[in-house]
């Protein structure tokens, strides 16, 4: 799940949280690393 985004050095970054199977991982994902996505406004 992504819950925040910022534009940094001309690139869109998403703040992500992985709670799949009890994980508590958080991190930043570069938009260029994602092949397809859904944007909700």
C-alpha positions in Angstrom: 0.0 0.0 0.0 1.3 3.5 -0.8 0.2 6.3 1.3 2.3 9.3 0.3 4.2 10.6 -2.8 6.8 13.3 -3.4 8.6 14.6 -6.5 12.4 14.6 -5.8 15.0 15.4 -8.4 12.4 15.3 -11.1 11.3 11.7 -10.2 8.0 10.7 -8.5 8.6 8.6 -5.3 5.9 6.7 -3.4 6.1 5.9 0.3 5.0 2.3 0.7 4.0 0.0 3.6 4.0 -3.8 3.2 1.7 -5.5 5.7 1.4 -8.7 3.7 1.7 -11.8 5.9 2.5 -9.7 9.0 5.4 -7.8 7.5 6.0 -4.3 8.8 8.3 -3.1 6.0 8.3 0.5 4.9 10.2 2.2 2.2 10.3 4.5 -0.9 9.5 3.2 -4.4 10.7 5.0 -7.5 7.9 5.5 -10.0 10.2 4.3 -12.8 10.4 0.9 -11.1 6.7 0.3 -11.5 5.4 -1.1 -14.8 1.7 -0.3 -14.2 -0.2 1.6 -11.6 -3.5 3.1 -10.5 -3.7 6.8 -9.5 -6.6 8.0 -7.4 -7.2 11.7 -6.7 
